[in-house]
Amino acid sequence: MSSCPLPPNPIAINVSLPPQLEAYVRLVIRILHAARDIDAEFPHD
């Protein structure tokens, strides 16, 4: 495990990705953040 440590910041992974894949990953992260904000506005019982 120590031979392949994960970066503390997920966005740091984008540095080694192709531009197309980087854009896709950023879009997914944006959607996840939006979903988290929606959950915050409408808490589940």
Sequence and secondary structure as in RCSB ss.txt:
>XXXX:A:sequence
MSSCPLPPNPIAINVSLPPQLEAYVRLVIRILHAARDIDAEFPHD
>XXXX:A:secstr
 TTS   SSGGGGGGGS HHHHHHHHHHHHHHHHHHHHHHHS   
